[in-house]
Amino acid sequence: MKKSLALVAVALAAALPVGAAQAHGNVAISVDTPDFGIRIGTPFPVYAPPVVVAPAPVYVPPPVIYAPPPRVIVPAPVYYGPPAFRPPGHYRKYHKVKHYRDRDWRDD
């Protein structure tokens, strides 16, 4: 009698959490063997799949072609000074600026 009563008690204990599990979806029921035991609690964690990180796409830049500028040969410009009046050589000594050392006579 004790044996049948124990089996009924175990069956009843195993059946009671089934109603609770249907009412609450986040309750886990498991029966562990060979050590007979009933575990009632939160479900085992279900982890999300790992995030797949794809590397950024690599775009190859277009090739750079360097074209040097064409050589241009230009002659140097010719600069002409403004027109100037110069008196003849014998007349020039009277119109130039006189300095002490540039005088036309001698003191000896």
C-alpha positions in Angstrom: 0.0 0.0 0.0 2.8 2.3 0.8 4.3 1.5 -2.6 1.2 2.4 -4.5 0.6 5.5 -2.4 4.1 6.6 -3.2 3.6 6.0 -6.9 0.4 8.0 -6.9 2.1 10.8 -5.0 5.0 10.9 -7.5 2.6 10.8 -10.5 0.5 13.6 -8.9 3.6 15.6 -8.2 4.8 15.2 -11.8 1.4 16.1 -13.2 0.8 19.2 -11.2 3.5 21.3 -12.8 2.1 20.5 -16.3 -0.9 22.8 -15.7 1.3 25.5 -14.4 3.7 25.1 -17.4 0.7 25.5 -19.8 -0.5 28.6 -17.9 3.0 30.2 -17.8 5.2 29.6 -20.8 8.4 30.5 -19.1 8.4 27.7 -16.5 10.6 24.7 -17.3 9.8 21.2 -16.0 12.5 18.5 -16.2 12.8 15.1 -14.7 16.4 14.1 -13.9 17.6 10.5 -13.9 19.1 8.3 -12.5 18.6 10.3 -9.3 14.9 10.7 -9.5 14.0 14.3 -9.1 11.7 16.9 -10.5 13.0 20.4 -11.2 10.6 23.2 -11.6 11.8 26.7 -12.4 12.8 29.0 -15.1 13.6 27.6 -18.5 17.1 27.1 -19.7 18.4 30.3 -21.4 17.9 30.4 -25.1 20.7 32.6 -26.5 20.2 34.6 -29.7 22.5 33.6 -32.5 25.7 35.5 -32.6 25.8 38.6 -34.6 27.6 38.1 -37.9 29.8 41.1 -38.5 30.7 41.3 -42.1 33.7 43.5 -43.0 33.0 46.6 -45.0 33.3 46.2 -48.7 36.6 47.3 -50.1 36.4 49.4 -53.3 39.6 49.7 -55.3 40.1 53.3 -56.4 40.7 53.9 -60.1 44.3 54.0 -61.2 45.8 57.5 -61.1 47.7 58.3 -64.3 50.0 61.4 -64.0 50.4 63.3 -67.2 53.1 66.0 -66.9 52.2 69.4 -68.4 53.6 70.0 -71.9 56.8 72.0 -72.1 56.4 75.4 -73.5 59.5 77.3 -74.6 59.0 81.0 -74.5 61.8 83.6 -75.1 62.6 86.0 -72.3 60.8 89.3 -72.6 62.7 92.3 -73.8 62.3 95.4 -71.6 62.9 98.8 -73.2 63.7 101.7 -70.8 62.0 105.0 -71.2 63.5 107.4 -73.7 66.1 109.7 -72.2 67.8 112.9 -73.5 71.5 113.0 -73.2 73.4 116.0 -74.5 76.6 115.4 -76.5 79.8 114.5 -74.8 81.4 117.9 -74.6 78.2 119.5 -73.4 77.6 116.8 -70.7 80.0 118.2 -68.1 77.9 121.4 -67.7 74.7 119.6 -66.9 75.7 116.8 -64.6 75.6 117.1 -60.8 78.8 118.5 -59.5 80.5 116.9 -56.5 83.6 117.9 -54.7 85.7 115.1 -56.1 84.2 115.2 -59.5 85.1 118.8 -60.4 86.5 119.7 -63.7 89.4 121.9 -62.6 92.5 121.2 -60.5 93.7 123.2 -57.5 97.4 122.4 -57.7 
